[in-house]
Amino acid sequence: MLLPEIAIQSMSVTCTGRARLIEQLGEKQDFEAELSRRGFRHEEFALHVEAGKGAGASAGWNPRYDVEVRHLPTQTVRAYRGGPRRNWVRSFTKDLLDGLYGEPTVRLAPGAPEIARRGRRTA
């Protein structure tokens, strides 16, 4: 008997560059949780983290960073800014819900409301 495919992820999102930064902040885990919650496979996404450019960078310390998200099946690439008072995962989730990264590929568990996949719409 084959088990139905549900939103359980065993693979991690590939992350390069200054990956340790978003791992230490728990943002990679937040990103992966949003993918699972919305029905997207982790292995379809790749992240690349770089130190932010601009004020403070030349002084040797800059709390800002850039996260490039790549959706491998569609080759969609989008950059998000991270750092103090920035929530790049929230910005990514909005783009995900707006369909920028295509449609979900994993069926949600039986009985899961559609709102779990598409999220609440807020003004």
RAGI-V633804 format. One record per residue. N is the residue number from 1. PSI is psi as a letter, one per 30 degrees, with the letter a starting at -180 (NA if undefined). BURIAL is # if it has 9 or more other ideal C-beta (glycine too) atoms within 8 Angstrom, else .. Layout:
N;PSI;BURIAL
N;PSI;BURIAL
This chain:
1;k;.
2;k;.
3;k;.
4;k;.
5;k;.
6;l;#
7;i;#
8;k;.
9;k;#
10;f;.
11;k;.
12;l;.
13;k;#
14;k;.
15;k;#
16;l;.
17;b;.
18;h;#
19;e;#
20;e;.
21;e;#
22;f;#
23;e;#
24;e;.
25;f;.
26;g;.
27;e;#
28;e;#
29;e;.
30;e;#
31;e;#
32;e;#
33;e;.
34;e;#
35;e;#
36;e;#
37;e;#
38;f;#
39;h;#
40;k;#
41;k;#
42;e;#
43;f;.
44;f;#
45;k;#
46;k;#
47;k;#
48;k;#
49;k;#
50;l;#
51;k;#
52;l;#
53;l;.
54;a;.
55;k;.
56;f;#
57;e;#
58;f;.
59;f;.
60;f;.
61;k;.
62;j;#
63;f;.
64;l;#
65;l;#
66;k;#
67;k;#
68;k;#
69;k;#
70;k;#
71;j;#
72;e;#
73;e;.
74;f;.
75;g;.
76;k;#
77;k;.
78;k;#
79;k;.
80;k;#
81;k;#
82;l;#
83;a;#
84;k;.
85;g;.
86;k;.
87;i;.
88;f;#
89;e;#
90;e;.
91;e;#
92;e;#
93;e;#
94;e;.
95;e;#
96;e;#
97;f;#
98;f;.
99;g;.
100;e;.
101;g;#
102;a;.
103;l;.
104;k;.
105;f;.
106;k;#
107;k;.
108;l;#
109;k;.
110;k;.
111;f;.
112;k;.
113;k;.
114;f;.
115;f;.
116;e;#
117;e;#
118;f;.
119;l;#
120;k;.
121;k;.
122;l;.
123;NA;.
